[in-house]
Amino acid sequence: MARRPHPGPCTFCLKPTTLLTWDHVLPLSWYPSTTPADLEKWKVPACQDCNSSNGKVEHGLLGRLGLCLEPDDLNSLGISHKVLRSLRAEYATSDKDREARERKRQKILGETVTLPSPTTQGLLPNFGAIPGIQYDEYHAITISEDMLTRYASKLVRGMSSVLDGVLLPLETHIGLYLLDPAKSKEVLALFEQRGEQYHRGPGIQVTRLVASDAPASIYHFEIWRRLQFFVSVGPPTAPTPGSAA
């Protein structure tokens, strides 16, 4: 069993504590089954509250995104099966577990909308109707913007700790950007040419551009070759003239 981290500050809230836990930067449940067994899975010290809060966000996102993945894609192999299994009562280990699975299933169904016709582009880049497939009904799963933003913040705070040994101050400006890869070819080319690339097994790649003249960076996350987003990290935004301190 892995030892607990030494007492110190939490990577996310920065509060010092003697009861730190390990929090995986990229959650273990997000790695496809094709991930090499010997791949190092980054982890950072976190207090129990932050670890639990991060876990709820990651679990909530996975439960929705996983339903939109193709089961046989090697870049996300096993993810959709894992999510579907977590919703099925026949796999419950107890009455309490069965009730929890049913609540989760009903919650996702309650956040799902039926559209009159398929759309090839969802709110998230690379999500939407798959070309060439005939849909009798087309269902769209809603995802909280707040959950995505919190997940992005968690990722870059964890990576800053792993890659640079730096804990980002709470007031750090962290911005999430959802850009269509088909319309962002020049930006992606810049990341390809000048960015630091971190391959975390099949389907998971992170690229980082670091500014040479300012304490700022931009990340491009590509997960399962489907979920793509950019995250900017920089100094706190300066208050506008006349704004409250």
C-alpha positions, -999 to +999 in steps of 0.1 A: +000+000+000+014+034-010+024+056+019+005+088+026+023+120+015+043+139+041+025+167+059+024+199+039+001+220+017-027+206-004-019+210-041-054+226-048-065+246-017-029+251-005-040+246+032-013+228+052-024+195+068-009+164+084-035+142+067-027+145+030-039+119+004-027+111-031-049+125-059-042+113-095-039+143-119-056+123-146-081+101-128-074+064-130-109+057-143-102+079-174-074+057-187-085+033-214-078-004-210-051-001-237-029+020-213+005+003-207+006-013-172+040+004-165+029+039-174+035+063-145+002+078-135+009+113-121-004+119-085-001+149-062-007+155-025-043+167-017-064+171+014-093+148+018-119+175+010-102+185-023-096+148-032-133+140-026-145+172-044-123+165-074-135+129-075-171+139-077-164+162-106-144+136-125-170+109-118-198+131-130-181+141-162-170+105-170-206+093-165-217+116-192-188+117-216-184+080-215-219+074-229-208+094-260-177+073-269-175+046-294-171+012-276-145-002-300-122+028-303-087+018-290-082+054-277-110+050-253-114+012-251-133+001-220-145+035-209-180+033-223-184-002-210-173+009-176-198+037-175-227+016-187-219-011-161-219+015-134-256+023-143-269-012-144-286-026-113-276-062-121-240-054-112-249-040-078-232-055-048-259-046-023-293-030-020-276+004-012-254+001-043-285-008-064-303+023-052-272+045-059-270+031-094-306+038-101-304+074-087-274+080-110-292+066-140-323+087-134-302+118-129-285+114-162-318+106-179-332+137-164-304+158-179-308+142-214-328+159-241-342+145-273-336+166-304-358+166-335-328+158-357-292+148-352-265+175-351-229+169-362-216+194-336-223+194-299-212+221-275-180+201-270-157+199-300-157+164-316-189+154-299-222+151-318-238+128-343-214+104-360-215+109-398-229+079-417-250+065-389-288+065-391-305+076-359-341+067-351-339+091-322-311+115-313-304+122-276-281+149-263-265+147-228-261+180-210-228+187-192-222+214-166-198+242-177-189+245-140-178+209-139-156+213-170-140+245-156-133+229-122-118+198-140-096+220-161-084+239-130-076+207-113-056+193-142-033+224-146-028+227-108-018+191-107+005+193-137+022+225-124+031+205-093+043+175-112+062+192-140+075+223-123+073+216-086+052+247-082+019+251-064-003+277-083-016+305-060-053+305-055-057+338-073-040+324-105-061+331-136-072+298-152-093+300-183-111+272-202-116+274-240-135+250-262-123+254-297-133+233-327-101+215-339-112+218-375-112+256-371-081+258-350-055+242-372-030+271-370-032+271-332-027+233-331+002+236-355+019+261-332+015+236-303+029+208-324+060+229-334+068+246-301+049+229-273+061+204-247+043+171-253+033+146-227+019+113-239-001+095-212-008+063-231-032+057-261-057+085-265-044+109-239-020+137-248-012+170-232+008+198-249+020+229-231+033+262-244+052+283-219+057+320-225+093+331-226+087+366-213+059+362-187+048+337-160+020+323-183+013+291-202-014+275-223-023+238-223-040+217-250-057+186-237-067+158-260-084+129-242-096+097-260-089+117-292-124+132-287-124+155-257-103+186-266-099+219-248-074+246-241-065+260-207-047+293-201-027+299-169-015+333-159-013+360-133-045+373-116-065+395-139-059+431-130-090+449-117-105+474-141-105+511-132-133+519-108-140+483-098-141+473-061-109+462-045 
